Amino acid sequence: MENAIKEFRQQTQNPSGQIMSMRSLARAWQIPYRTLRNRVVGKVKGYGHVSGRPTVFSQQEEEDLVKVITEMAEVGFPLTRSDIRKLAFEYAQKQGLKCFSEIKKSAGYYWFENLMRRFPQLSVKKAENLSAARAMAVNEVRIKQWFEEYSGLLRKLGIEDSPGHLWNIDETGMQNIHDAKRVVGIAGEHVYNITAMEKGETSTYLAGINAVGKAVPALIIHKGKTVGKNWKNGAPYNSVVRASPSGWITKELFLEYGHMFVKFLKDEGLVDGKPHVLMMDNHHSHTFNLEFLQLMKDNNIVVFALPSHTSHILQPLDVVPFAVLKSSWNEEMRKFTRKTGGQSLTKPQFFSVFSECFKKAMTVEYAQAGFRRSGLFPVNPNAIPQAAYAPSKTTERPLSAVADTVAMENVNMQQPQSSCITQQIPQVEDTVTTVTNSDEQVQPASEVVTIQQAASASAVLISSKEAVGQKDQTQEVIDNSSANENELSIHTNCKETLPSSEVDDAHQVRSISAMSADDQKMHAVVQSDKAKAVINSEDISCEEVNEAVRVGQGVTFTELMPIPKRERRVTKKPRAKLPTYNLTSDIHLDFISTKKSKAKQSGKSKAVKKPVSEKKVNVRSKMSHKPKKRKRVGAKDDEGETLCLVCTEPFSNSMPNETWIQCTVCHSWAHEACTDGSVHFVCQNCDSS
């Protein structure tokens, strides 16, 4: 089929000697005449076998739609079935296609199913939630800069080839309920998944691993004031169980785990004189814990922080071991709930479920895979896939300094003498250059051609609407390669861009008298660069002509569904940032000491809360009281001194009319400038769960 079409086009463009008709050519290649004809005129695209009704959109249009679907999924705004069907309907309306229901305002169900079959790279899946802060933080430039500092630190310490000296510590929350999975049930009826309670209680697991695969003993934190008698039943070897009022990690408990870590290094014989590097996220119990950082520094351990909101791709524990742990925990909790008939998991029963998950997740293979996939060992920035950087495109900011420099250069720069423009035009005139076989004639006409000279030495030709009216007239087109360059005012090596309304005028049509009568009726020449057929025949139906030439007219799918852009909020007070990623450096330790001294110099200490029995309770005010979501400086603070979750600056040091915002989960406070500015603010402590 491909060879037959090429032979027909070749003899049509370069007639020499005897020309075979299309029927004779079809018989010679043993191809049905109608099959060959449909592909020549563009009614059927490609050379392969095609059966069934033609698709609503052309192959190129469907590829453009798939490109939009893929790009939106990459940047974190994936389209649903309904979105795609409505987008197809809107595009068809703009193109003037009457193929979908005007009542439903959507493409059909079977159209979508057939589209998915034609493009098997697409699939319907459940999206994973990603906060805007994490999407914005995973920027390729920022990540590469962090890798440069990280690799430079390892070279400086001389441990770039010592995986046993690279450690990662992190915590994760374990709730005593499970999430529902896809199950089998009776069609058309509800299927329920019984859980022990509406909202589970969280326990924290603090873990530590190195690049070789060794694991630090586990620290489990339950919600409570004191540790119960049977809370450690069935715990893994050397595990420690503690209690905290919220069930989350605190500075005191993290310091205790630091002592456990130092003792583990000594007991395992890993203290050999070389420094160890401990990588952690930017949790405030890590970065502002002066006692813990001083303990690490005294024991020749360098604490290196990960960039904010990047733990899901850079933290080895989050990348592999915790993912396996959470999946196994959910499955074991489902089995426990079914076995007990919906009873809740008590603290003495905790390790009956956790120990099995711990054995599956905290293995040597998964620990090494976590370091390898995060690029921390071996050090490999390219281990982070390019798809991870795509969501940050919606918040990328232009380099204003570079843009201003380019703008000034364009203003001061004189218009260059282009080698491909042989004639300078001092002012724009309505002229048209007509090229004939004999001489060149430049004459004013209604066919306006405006020649604009750009710095890139490219010529843009814009024709008037009157030229469009001459589409149906037979025109003699001369091959550009045979035209003499001296006869043209613009050389052929320049790039010429024509509007879509005048593409038809640029088609090259050659009249061939030696062709048969049947082929003269179907006089068509297909441009290879645009894969479009120019039809000049009376016996071809309007549907064939429209299918052949309707490509790219009107709007595009990208214009109907552009990639969203999120403007970053500009605040008067810049967000607090760590001075360095090396948390055990003198710079960072001085930074923490200064912060603490400022808090002490404020002259206010936290007020001691009165017992419930001593408080006067007003029943009416209690019923009508609503928790405040925001507070401004100047209001009375009955709760005493409050510290910002992010920068630890006290509330009393705030500027006038500076806004604070409260976490919707733990109800702690932070500067609005120190957060991402969202209305439903969730602090990093709660978000890490």
Buried (B, 14 or more C-beta within 10 A) or exposed (E): BEEBBEBBBEBBBEBEEEBBBBBBBBEEBEBEBEBBBBBBBBBBBEEEEBEEEEBBBBEEBBEBBBEBBBBBBBBBBBBEBEBBBBBBBBBBBBBEBEBBEEEEEBBBEEBBEBBBEEBEEBEEEEEEEEBBBBBBBBBBEBBEBBBEEBBEBBEEBEBBEBBBBBBBBBBBBBBBBBEEEEEEEEEEEEEEEEBBEEEBBBBBBBBBBBBBBBBBBBBBBBBBEEBBEEBBBBBBEEBBBBBBEEBBBBBEBBBBBBEBBBEBBEEEEBBEEEBBBBBBBBBBBBBBBBEBBBBBBEBBBBBBBBBBBBBBBBBBBBBBBBBBBBEBBBBBBBEBBEEEEEEBBEBBBBBBBBBBBBEBBBBEEBBBBBBBBBBBBEBBBEBBEEEBBBBBBBBBEEEEEEEEEEEEEEEEEEEEEBEEBEEEEEEEEEBBBEBEEEEEEEEEBEBBBBBEBEEEBBBBBBBBEEBBEEEEEEBEBEEEEEEEEEEBBBBEEBEEEBEEEBBBBBBBBBEBEEBEEBBBEBBBBBEEEEBBBBBBBEEBEEEBBEBBBBBBEEEBBEEBBEBEEEEEEEBEBEBBEBEBBBBBBEEBBEBBEEBEEEBEEBEBEEEEEEEEEEEEEEEEEEEEEEEEEEBEBEEEBEEEBBBBBBBBBBBEBBEEEBBBBBBBBBEBBBBBBBBBBBEEBBBBBBBBB
